[in-house]
Amino acid sequence: MSTSTTSISEVCARYGLNYDLPIDDAIHNVLDLLQPKLRQYSEKTAFRMGEVTLSFAQIDIASQRFAAFLQAQGFNKGDRVAVQLPNILQYPVVILGCLRAGIILVNVNPLYTQYELAHQLLDAKVKGLVVLQGMDSAYQNLEDEVKQSLDWVMHCALSGDSSADNDILALKQLTGSQPRAEERNALMPSWDKQAIKFADVINHYHQSDFKPVSIGRQDLALLQYTGGTTGKPKGAMLTHFNLVANVLQCYECFGDDIENRAKQQVKVLNPLPLYHIFSFTVCGLLSLYGGWEDILVTNPRDMDGLVDTIEKHKPNVIPSVNTLFLGLLHHPKFRGLDFSELYLSIGGGTAIIKAIAEQWKAVTGQTINEGYGMSETSPVISFNPPSITDFNGTVGLPLSLTQIKVIDDTGSECEVGSLGEVCIKGPQVMSGYWERDNQDTFTADGYFKSGDIGFVNEEGFVTLVDRKKDMILVSGFNVYPNEVEAVLTEHPKVVEVAVVGVADEHSGEVPKAFVVKKQDGSTDELTVEELQDFARERMTGYKRPKYYEFITELPKSAVGKILRKELR
């Protein structure tokens, strides 16, 4: 049998963790958890973007003003707002503003094409969209029908031509004072609903305009889209309590340890995009709860800039994925940095490669503590606690209040050490997929079926060895073959397609497409270049196949199911 709750509690205690974590009954939603922290740390820096910083007080005021804007537009609790932004200072304002007003946030990758964006907007029945000026081509290319489904579109800017439309200046000037009446009355009537400016909202509304909303533990906070067997992404429904629980679980696991070691305010490097659930919870929400400084990295591909940021600010926490750890290690300047204030390196998104972990420790003196998470679990399920000082190849112990069992193909629980599908139950586990049939999502006794193959050892440490599903992990991002196949088969010269993951030294895995093309002579010969152009228009970069191979027939089972295993 899998390790029992009692034994897990005892094991956690040996590693300095409290498995039976109490959660205050008075905390009903994310703002119940964070509002006291916004006041407690009001003068401290909450977020940094380059040389620009926002305090906890400014984030508090700005998010209330954004929430007031939502209410003024007639938005009610449960309505959906999509956010398609990189890591910029406006993002946390929008996050807290939505959560404060009871609005369900829909995170969208800013690199998505109009096709991918349209799917999320329509599937979630989104009413408002926040985009970055200059990176809004996906929105601009949407069909008119999709655009018209939106009540408004707000544009954020990194800089403005004047003080009136400068987002950063508007945020930096925030105080508790009331704007002059003429300023407040001048903006709203002339707004173009498809081109609202973030700065106008911050300048126009006052925090007193916001009317508090009653939000319960089971009210939805987030639709976090992830791939599925249908070929189209689906929204994991994360409640306010899911997020509250995971923040507290993570803080119990490693927050206290970091704060006890830090000589001043904890600094978290955030090179991971906030639209990804890893960064959203572990960097964004957790930093606010801890009173930490979240150093937003807008472009992590700028390795020179990233290394300079580490050198200048000496972060105490670096969460990352294989590709970013490797990129830093290969930078000529990185090895010469001072790592005396680096207390925790968090590995997630995809399995950490042992060789990279060993190099990282040799250079920084720090172990990469690996964890396990999913969009469906807010995201963290298990983690190697800070007291683990050597890379062990596992994804750690279950977090507080989290139960893990491993089942075989019949649904029976496996013996300790035996391989099977990893299943999870805990307060951070989603309520289900948005407007989908969830009959096969959970076991009969309420465990979420992850689709990952692994085992639990005698102490309760979890090891992942494979995936039951055919998901491909590209630098920590999920790529689902069905979605890629669905796009490529829209090409008029394609008969059918099968996509599998193949090993890649930089990304861990990349998609490879096996393509059966039409041979009836009615069209010109299909080329790899033509498929690449077709994919480039319709899919964001990490989803696009890196390799294409033309074959005459796909291997299939007796019932016509494509046998991807044979293609691998």
C-alpha positions as CSV (number, residue, x, y, z in Angstrom):
1,M,0.0,0.0,0.0
2,S,1.1,3.6,-0.5
3,T,2.5,5.3,2.6
4,S,-0.2,6.1,5.1
5,T,-1.1,9.6,6.3
6,T,0.3,8.8,9.8
7,S,3.7,7.7,8.4
8,I,3.9,10.7,6.1
9,S,3.2,13.0,9.1
10,E,6.1,11.4,11.0
11,V,8.4,11.6,8.0
12,C,7.6,15.2,7.4
13,A,8.4,16.0,11.1
14,R,11.8,14.4,10.6
15,Y,12.5,16.9,7.9
16,G,11.3,19.8,9.9
17,L,7.8,20.0,8.3
18,N,4.3,20.2,9.7
19,Y,2.2,17.8,7.6
20,D,-1.0,18.6,9.6
21,L,-0.9,22.3,8.6
22,P,-3.8,24.3,10.2
23,I,-5.6,26.8,7.9
24,D,-7.4,29.6,9.7
25,D,-11.2,29.2,9.4
26,A,-11.5,33.0,9.0
27,I,-9.6,32.9,5.6
28,H,-12.2,32.4,2.9
29,N,-10.4,33.8,-0.1
30,V,-7.1,35.0,-1.5
31,L,-7.6,38.6,-0.3
32,D,-8.4,37.4,3.2
33,L,-4.9,35.8,3.1
34,L,-3.0,38.7,1.4
35,Q,-4.7,41.9,2.6
36,P,-3.2,41.8,6.1
37,K,0.2,41.3,4.4
38,L,-0.3,44.3,2.1
39,R,-0.8,46.5,5.2
40,Q,1.9,44.9,7.3
41,Y,4.6,45.3,4.6
42,S,3.2,48.5,3.1
43,E,6.5,50.4,2.8
44,K,8.5,47.4,1.5
45,T,9.1,46.7,-2.2
46,A,6.6,44.1,-3.5
47,F,7.6,44.0,-7.2
48,R,10.6,45.1,-9.1
49,M,11.0,45.5,-12.9
50,G,14.5,46.7,-13.7
51,E,15.0,49.9,-11.7
52,V,11.3,50.5,-11.1
53,T,9.7,49.2,-7.9
54,L,6.2,49.1,-6.5
55,S,5.5,48.9,-2.8
56,F,3.0,46.7,-1.1
57,A,0.9,49.8,-0.4
58,Q,1.0,50.9,-4.1
59,I,-0.1,47.4,-5.2
60,D,-2.9,47.5,-2.7
61,I,-4.2,50.8,-3.9
62,A,-3.8,50.1,-7.6
63,S,-5.6,46.7,-7.3
64,Q,-8.5,48.3,-5.5
65,R,-8.7,50.9,-8.3
66,F,-8.6,48.2,-10.9
67,A,-11.4,46.3,-9.1
68,A,-13.4,49.5,-9.0
69,F,-13.0,49.8,-12.8
70,L,-14.3,46.3,-13.2
71,Q,-17.4,47.0,-11.1
72,A,-18.0,50.3,-13.0
73,Q,-18.1,48.3,-16.2
74,G,-20.9,46.2,-14.8
75,F,-18.7,43.1,-14.1
76,N,-20.1,40.8,-11.4
77,K,-18.6,38.0,-9.3
78,G,-17.9,35.0,-11.5
79,D,-17.4,37.0,-14.8
80,R,-14.1,36.2,-16.6
81,V,-11.2,38.5,-17.6
82,A,-8.3,37.2,-19.7
83,V,-4.8,38.6,-19.2
84,Q,-2.2,38.3,-21.9
85,L,0.9,39.9,-20.5
86,P,4.5,39.2,-19.9
87,N,6.1,39.8,-16.5
88,I,5.5,43.5,-16.1
89,L,4.3,45.6,-13.1
90,Q,0.8,45.9,-14.3
91,Y,0.3,42.1,-14.2
92,P,0.1,41.7,-10.3
93,V,-2.2,44.7,-10.2
94,V,-4.6,43.0,-12.6
95,I,-4.3,39.7,-10.7
96,L,-5.2,41.2,-7.3
97,G,-7.8,43.5,-8.8
98,C,-9.7,40.6,-10.4
99,L,-9.4,38.4,-7.3
100,R,-10.5,41.3,-5.1
101,A,-13.7,41.8,-7.2
102,G,-14.5,38.1,-7.4
103,I,-13.7,38.0,-11.1
104,I,-12.3,34.8,-12.5
105,L,-8.8,35.3,-14.0
106,V,-7.9,33.6,-17.3
107,N,-4.1,33.6,-17.8
108,V,-3.0,33.6,-21.5
109,N,0.4,33.2,-23.0
110,P,1.4,36.6,-24.6
111,L,3.0,34.6,-27.5
112,Y,-0.2,32.9,-28.5
113,T,-1.5,33.2,-32.0
114,Q,-5.0,34.6,-32.7
115,Y,-6.3,31.0,-33.0
116,E,-5.0,30.0,-29.6
117,L,-6.3,33.2,-28.0
118,A,-9.7,32.9,-29.7
119,H,-10.1,29.4,-28.3
120,Q,-9.5,30.5,-24.7
121,L,-11.7,33.7,-25.0
122,L,-14.6,31.8,-26.4
123,D,-14.3,28.7,-24.3
124,A,-14.1,30.7,-21.0
125,K,-16.7,33.2,-22.2
126,V,-14.4,36.0,-21.4
127,K,-15.8,39.5,-21.1
128,G,-12.6,41.6,-20.8
129,L,-9.1,41.3,-22.1
130,V,-5.9,42.9,-20.9
131,V,-3.0,43.0,-23.4
132,L,0.4,44.6,-23.9
133,Q,0.6,47.5,-26.3
134,G,2.9,46.4,-29.1
135,M,2.4,42.7,-28.4
136,D,-1.2,42.6,-29.2
137,S,-1.1,41.2,-32.8
138,A,-3.0,38.1,-31.7
139,Y,-5.9,40.3,-30.5
140,Q,-5.7,42.6,-33.6
141,N,-5.9,39.5,-35.9
142,L,-9.0,38.0,-34.1
143,E,-12.1,37.6,-36.2
144,D,-14.6,40.4,-35.7
145,E,-17.0,37.9,-34.1
146,V,-14.6,37.1,-31.4
147,K,-13.7,40.8,-30.8
148,Q,-17.3,41.7,-30.5
149,S,-17.8,39.0,-27.8
150,L,-15.6,41.2,-25.5
151,D,-17.0,44.1,-23.5
152,W,-13.7,45.9,-23.4
153,V,-10.0,45.5,-24.2
154,M,-7.4,47.2,-22.0
155,H,-3.9,48.1,-23.3
156,C,-0.9,48.2,-20.9
157,A,2.3,50.0,-21.9
158,L,5.9,49.8,-20.8
159,S,6.3,53.5,-21.5
160,G,4.1,56.4,-22.7
161,D,4.4,59.5,-24.8
162,S,3.2,61.6,-22.0
163,S,2.4,61.5,-18.3
164,A,-1.2,61.0,-19.1
165,D,-0.7,57.6,-20.7
166,N,2.4,56.3,-18.8
167,D,1.4,53.2,-16.8
168,I,4.5,53.2,-14.7
169,L,4.2,56.8,-13.7
170,A,0.6,56.3,-12.8
171,L,1.5,53.5,-10.5
172,K,4.5,55.2,-9.0
173,Q,2.4,58.3,-8.1
174,L,-0.2,56.3,-6.2
175,T,-1.1,57.5,-2.8
176,G,-4.2,57.2,-0.7
177,S,-5.3,60.7,-1.7
178,Q,-8.4,61.4,-3.8
179,P,-7.9,62.6,-7.4
180,R,-9.4,65.9,-8.2
181,A,-13.1,65.7,-9.3
182,E,-12.3,67.2,-12.7
183,E,-9.7,64.5,-13.4
184,R,-12.1,61.7,-12.4
185,N,-14.9,63.0,-14.5
186,A,-12.9,63.8,-17.7
187,L,-11.9,60.3,-18.7
188,M,-14.7,57.8,-18.6
189,P,-17.2,59.1,-21.1
190,S,-14.8,59.2,-24.0
191,W,-13.2,55.8,-23.5
192,D,-13.0,53.6,-26.6
193,K,-14.1,50.2,-25.2
194,Q,-11.6,48.4,-27.5
195,A,-8.7,50.6,-26.5
196,I,-8.9,51.4,-22.8
197,K,-5.6,52.5,-21.3
198,F,-4.3,51.0,-18.1
199,A,-3.0,54.4,-17.0
200,D,-6.4,56.0,-17.4
201,V,-8.0,53.4,-15.2
202,I,-5.4,53.9,-12.4
203,N,-5.7,57.7,-12.7
204,H,-9.5,57.9,-12.9
205,Y,-10.7,55.5,-10.2
206,H,-10.1,55.8,-6.4
207,Q,-9.9,52.9,-4.0
208,S,-13.0,54.2,-2.2
209,D,-14.9,53.4,-5.4
210,F,-14.5,49.7,-4.9
211,K,-17.3,47.9,-3.1
212,P,-16.1,44.8,-1.2
213,V,-17.5,41.5,-2.5
214,S,-18.4,38.4,-0.5
215,I,-16.2,35.6,-1.8
216,G,-16.3,32.1,-0.4
217,R,-13.7,29.3,-0.4
218,Q,-15.3,27.4,-3.3
219,D,-15.7,30.4,-5.6
220,L,-13.5,30.2,-8.6
221,A,-10.4,32.4,-8.7
222,L,-8.7,31.1,-11.8
223,L,-9.2,29.2,-15.0
224,Q,-5.7,27.9,-15.8
225,Y,-5.7,26.4,-19.3
226,T,-3.9,23.2,-19.9
227,G,-4.0,20.7,-22.7
228,G,-6.3,17.7,-22.9
229,T,-7.2,14.6,-24.8
230,T,-9.6,16.5,-27.0
231,G,-6.8,18.3,-28.8
232,K,-7.9,21.7,-27.4
233,P,-6.7,23.3,-24.0
234,K,-9.2,23.2,-21.2
235,G,-9.5,25.3,-18.1
236,A,-8.6,23.8,-14.7
237,M,-11.0,25.4,-12.3
238,L,-9.0,26.6,-9.3
239,T,-10.9,28.0,-6.4
240,H,-9.9,30.7,-3.9
241,F,-9.2,28.0,-1.3
242,N,-7.1,26.0,-3.7
243,L,-4.8,29.0,-4.1
244,V,-4.9,29.9,-0.4
245,A,-4.0,26.3,0.6
246,N,-1.1,26.0,-1.9
247,V,0.4,29.3,-0.8
248,L,0.3,28.2,2.9
249,Q,1.6,24.7,2.0
250,C,4.6,26.2,0.1
251,Y,5.3,28.7,2.9
252,E,5.3,25.8,5.5
253,C,7.6,23.8,3.3
254,F,10.3,26.3,2.7
255,G,9.2,29.9,3.5
256,D,10.2,29.9,7.2
257,D,13.5,28.4,6.3
258,I,14.4,31.1,3.9
259,E,13.2,33.9,6.2
260,N,15.3,32.5,9.1
261,R,18.4,32.6,6.9
262,A,17.9,35.9,5.2
263,K,19.5,39.0,6.7
264,Q,16.9,41.3,5.2
265,Q,13.8,41.2,3.1
266,V,13.7,38.0,1.0
267,K,14.3,38.5,-2.7
268,V,12.8,36.1,-5.3
269,L,14.1,36.1,-8.9
270,N,11.1,35.6,-11.2
271,P,12.3,34.6,-14.7
272,L,9.2,32.4,-15.1
273,P,6.1,33.9,-16.8
274,L,3.3,34.8,-14.4
275,Y,0.8,33.3,-16.8
276,H,2.3,29.9,-15.9
277,I,0.9,28.5,-12.7
278,F,4.4,27.8,-11.3
279,S,5.3,31.5,-11.3
280,F,1.7,32.6,-10.5
281,T,1.6,30.9,-7.2
282,V,5.2,30.2,-6.1
283,C,6.6,33.6,-7.1
284,G,3.6,35.9,-7.3
285,L,1.1,35.0,-4.5
286,L,3.7,33.4,-2.2
287,S,6.0,36.5,-2.4
288,L,3.1,38.7,-1.4
289,Y,2.2,36.5,1.5
290,G,5.8,36.4,2.8
291,G,6.4,40.1,2.4
292,W,9.1,39.3,-0.1
293,E,10.4,41.2,-3.1
294,D,9.5,39.7,-6.5
295,I,12.0,40.6,-9.1
296,L,10.1,40.4,-12.4
297,V,12.2,39.3,-15.4
298,T,10.3,40.4,-18.5
299,N,12.7,38.7,-21.0
300,P,14.5,35.7,-19.6
301,R,16.0,35.0,-23.0
302,D,18.2,38.0,-22.5
303,M,20.8,36.0,-20.6
304,D,23.2,38.9,-20.2
305,G,20.5,40.9,-18.6
306,L,19.4,38.0,-16.4
307,V,23.0,37.4,-15.1
308,D,23.4,41.2,-14.5
309,T,20.1,41.1,-12.4
310,I,21.4,38.2,-10.3
311,E,24.7,40.0,-9.8
312,K,23.1,43.3,-8.7
313,H,20.2,42.1,-6.5
314,K,21.6,38.8,-5.1
315,P,18.3,36.9,-5.0
316,N,17.7,34.5,-2.1
317,V,15.4,32.3,-4.2
318,I,15.8,31.2,-7.8
319,P,13.0,29.1,-9.2
320,S,13.7,27.8,-12.7
321,V,13.5,25.0,-15.2
322,N,16.2,22.8,-16.8
323,T,16.8,25.1,-19.8
324,L,17.2,28.2,-17.7
325,F,19.5,26.6,-15.2
326,L,21.6,25.3,-18.2
327,G,21.6,28.7,-19.9
328,L,22.9,30.4,-16.7
329,L,25.6,27.8,-16.2
330,H,26.9,28.3,-19.7
331,H,27.1,32.1,-19.3
332,P,30.8,33.1,-19.0
333,K,30.0,35.6,-16.2
334,F,27.8,33.4,-14.1
335,R,30.4,31.3,-12.4
336,G,32.1,34.5,-11.0
337,L,29.0,35.7,-9.1
338,D,28.6,35.9,-5.4
339,F,26.1,33.2,-4.3
340,S,26.5,33.6,-0.5
341,E,22.9,34.9,-0.3
342,L,21.3,32.3,-2.5
343,Y,19.3,30.0,-0.1
344,L,17.0,28.0,-2.3
345,S,17.0,26.9,-5.9
346,I,13.7,25.5,-7.0
347,G,13.4,23.1,-9.9
348,G,10.1,22.4,-11.5
349,G,8.2,22.3,-14.8
350,T,10.0,19.2,-16.0
351,A,12.3,16.6,-14.5
352,I,15.7,18.2,-13.5
353,I,18.6,16.5,-15.2
354,K,21.1,15.1,-12.7
355,A,24.1,16.5,-14.6
356,I,22.6,20.0,-14.5
357,A,21.9,19.7,-10.8
358,E,25.5,18.6,-10.2
359,Q,26.9,21.5,-12.2
360,W,24.6,23.9,-10.4
361,K,25.8,22.8,-7.0
362,A,29.4,22.9,-8.1
363,V,29.0,26.5,-9.2
364,T,26.6,28.0,-6.6
365,G,27.0,25.6,-3.7
366,Q,23.3,25.1,-3.7
367,T,21.2,21.9,-4.3
368,I,18.4,22.2,-6.8
369,N,15.4,21.2,-4.7
370,E,13.0,19.6,-7.1
371,G,9.2,19.6,-6.8
372,Y,6.2,18.3,-8.6
373,G,3.2,20.3,-9.7
374,M,0.4,20.6,-12.3
375,S,-2.0,23.3,-13.4
376,E,-4.7,21.2,-11.9
377,T,-3.1,21.4,-8.4
378,S,-2.4,25.1,-8.0
379,P,0.4,23.8,-8.8
380,V,2.6,22.3,-6.1
381,I,2.0,18.7,-5.0
382,S,5.3,17.6,-3.5
383,F,8.7,19.1,-2.8
384,N,12.2,18.2,-1.6
385,P,12.4,20.3,1.6
386,P,15.4,22.6,2.2
387,S,16.9,20.1,4.6
388,I,17.6,17.9,1.7
389,T,21.1,19.0,0.7
390,D,21.8,16.5,-2.1
391,F,20.0,16.0,-5.4
392,N,18.1,12.7,-5.1
393,G,16.2,12.4,-8.3
394,T,12.8,12.4,-6.6
395,V,10.2,15.1,-6.6
396,G,10.1,15.1,-2.8
397,L,7.5,14.6,-0.1
398,P,3.8,15.4,-0.4
399,L,3.1,18.9,0.9
400,S,1.0,19.4,4.1
401,L,-2.5,17.9,3.9
402,T,-1.7,16.2,0.6
403,Q,-2.3,12.5,0.0
404,I,-0.7,10.6,-2.8
405,K,-1.5,7.1,-3.9
406,V,-0.4,5.1,-6.9
407,I,-2.9,2.9,-8.8
408,D,-2.6,0.2,-11.5
409,D,-4.7,-0.1,-14.6
410,T,-7.6,-1.7,-12.7
411,G,-7.7,1.3,-10.3
412,S,-6.3,-0.8,-7.4
413,E,-3.7,0.8,-5.1
414,C,-0.1,-0.3,-5.8
415,E,2.3,-1.6,-3.2
416,V,5.0,0.8,-1.9
417,G,7.7,1.0,-4.6
418,S,5.5,-0.3,-7.4
419,L,4.9,1.7,-10.6
420,G,1.5,3.0,-11.4
421,E,-0.5,6.2,-12.1
422,V,0.1,8.9,-9.5
423,C,-3.1,10.2,-8.0
424,I,-3.5,13.3,-5.7
425,K,-5.9,14.5,-3.1
426,G,-5.5,17.7,-1.2
427,P,-6.9,21.2,-0.6
428,Q,-4.9,22.5,-3.6
429,V,-6.5,20.1,-6.1
430,M,-8.9,21.7,-8.6
431,S,-12.6,21.2,-8.6
432,G,-12.6,19.9,-12.2
433,Y,-12.2,21.2,-15.8
434,W,-14.4,24.1,-17.0
435,E,-17.5,22.9,-18.7
436,R,-16.1,19.5,-19.4
437,D,-17.2,16.0,-18.5
438,N,-15.1,15.2,-15.4
439,Q,-16.3,11.7,-14.9
440,D,-12.8,10.2,-15.6
441,T,-10.8,13.0,-14.0
442,F,-11.0,11.7,-10.4
443,T,-11.0,8.2,-8.8
444,A,-14.1,7.0,-7.0
445,D,-12.7,8.2,-3.7
446,G,-11.8,11.7,-5.0
447,Y,-8.2,11.5,-6.0
448,F,-7.1,13.5,-9.1
449,K,-5.6,11.2,-11.7
450,S,-2.5,12.9,-12.9
451,G,-1.6,10.7,-15.9
452,D,2.0,10.5,-14.6
453,I,3.6,7.2,-13.9
454,G,5.7,6.9,-10.8
455,F,6.1,5.3,-7.4
456,V,6.3,6.2,-3.7
457,N,9.1,4.8,-1.6
458,E,9.0,3.7,2.1
459,E,9.5,7.2,3.4
460,G,6.9,8.7,1.1
461,F,9.2,10.4,-1.5
462,V,7.7,10.4,-4.9
463,T,9.6,9.5,-8.1
464,L,8.2,10.1,-11.6
465,V,9.4,7.8,-14.4
466,D,7.1,8.4,-17.3
467,R,3.8,9.8,-18.4
468,K,0.7,7.8,-19.1
469,K,-0.6,10.5,-21.3
470,D,1.3,11.5,-24.4
471,M,2.1,15.0,-23.2
472,I,5.4,16.5,-24.3
473,L,7.3,18.8,-21.9
474,V,9.1,21.6,-23.7
475,S,11.2,23.6,-21.2
476,G,8.5,23.0,-18.6
477,F,5.6,23.9,-20.8
478,N,3.0,21.2,-21.7
479,V,2.5,20.4,-25.3
480,Y,-0.3,18.0,-26.1
481,P,0.0,16.1,-29.4
482,N,-3.7,16.1,-30.1
483,E,-3.7,19.9,-30.2
484,V,-0.7,20.1,-32.6
485,E,-2.1,17.3,-34.7
486,A,-5.5,19.1,-34.9
487,V,-3.8,22.2,-36.2
488,L,-1.5,20.5,-38.8
489,T,-4.4,18.4,-40.2
490,E,-6.1,21.6,-41.2
491,H,-3.6,22.0,-44.0
492,P,-5.2,21.0,-47.2
493,K,-2.4,18.8,-48.4
494,V,-2.3,16.8,-45.1
495,V,-4.1,13.5,-44.7
496,E,-3.3,12.8,-41.1
497,V,-0.6,13.6,-38.5
498,A,0.9,12.0,-35.4
499,V,3.1,14.0,-33.0
500,V,5.5,12.6,-30.4
501,G,8.1,14.0,-28.2
502,V,11.8,13.5,-28.9
503,A,14.8,14.2,-26.7
504,D,16.4,17.6,-27.0
505,E,19.5,18.7,-25.1
506,H,18.2,22.3,-24.6
507,S,14.5,21.9,-24.1
508,G,14.3,18.4,-22.6
509,E,11.9,17.4,-25.3
510,V,10.6,18.9,-28.6
511,P,7.6,17.8,-30.8
512,K,8.2,15.8,-33.9
513,A,5.4,15.4,-36.5
514,F,4.9,12.3,-38.6
515,V,2.9,13.4,-41.6
516,V,0.9,11.5,-44.2
517,K,0.4,13.8,-47.2
518,K,-2.1,13.7,-50.1
519,Q,-0.8,11.8,-53.1
520,D,-3.7,12.3,-55.5
521,G,-1.8,14.7,-57.8
522,S,-4.4,17.4,-57.3
523,T,-2.0,19.7,-55.4
524,D,1.7,20.5,-55.5
525,E,4.0,18.4,-53.4
526,L,3.9,19.3,-49.7
527,T,7.2,20.5,-48.3
528,V,8.6,20.7,-44.7
529,E,9.0,24.5,-45.2
530,E,5.3,24.8,-46.1
531,L,4.3,23.0,-43.0
532,Q,6.7,25.1,-40.9
533,D,5.1,28.3,-42.2
534,F,1.6,26.9,-41.6
535,A,2.5,26.0,-38.0
536,R,4.2,29.3,-37.4
537,E,1.0,31.2,-38.2
538,R,-1.2,29.1,-35.9
539,M,0.9,28.0,-32.9
540,T,3.2,29.6,-30.4
541,G,6.9,28.6,-30.7
542,Y,7.2,25.8,-28.1
543,K,4.2,23.9,-29.6
544,R,5.5,23.9,-33.1
545,P,7.3,20.7,-34.2
546,K,11.0,21.0,-34.5
547,Y,11.1,18.0,-36.8
548,Y,8.9,16.7,-39.6
549,E,9.0,13.3,-41.2
550,F,6.8,12.2,-44.1
551,I,5.5,8.6,-44.0
552,T,3.0,6.7,-46.1
553,E,0.9,5.4,-43.3
554,L,0.6,5.9,-39.5
555,P,0.9,2.8,-37.3
556,K,-2.5,2.0,-35.7
557,S,-4.2,-0.4,-33.5
558,A,-7.0,-2.8,-34.5
559,V,-9.6,-0.1,-33.5
560,G,-7.8,2.7,-35.4
561,K,-5.9,4.3,-32.5
562,I,-2.6,5.8,-33.6
563,L,0.3,3.9,-31.9
564,R,2.6,6.8,-30.9
565,K,4.8,4.3,-29.0
566,E,5.9,2.7,-32.3
567,L,6.6,6.1,-33.7
568,R,8.9,6.9,-30.8
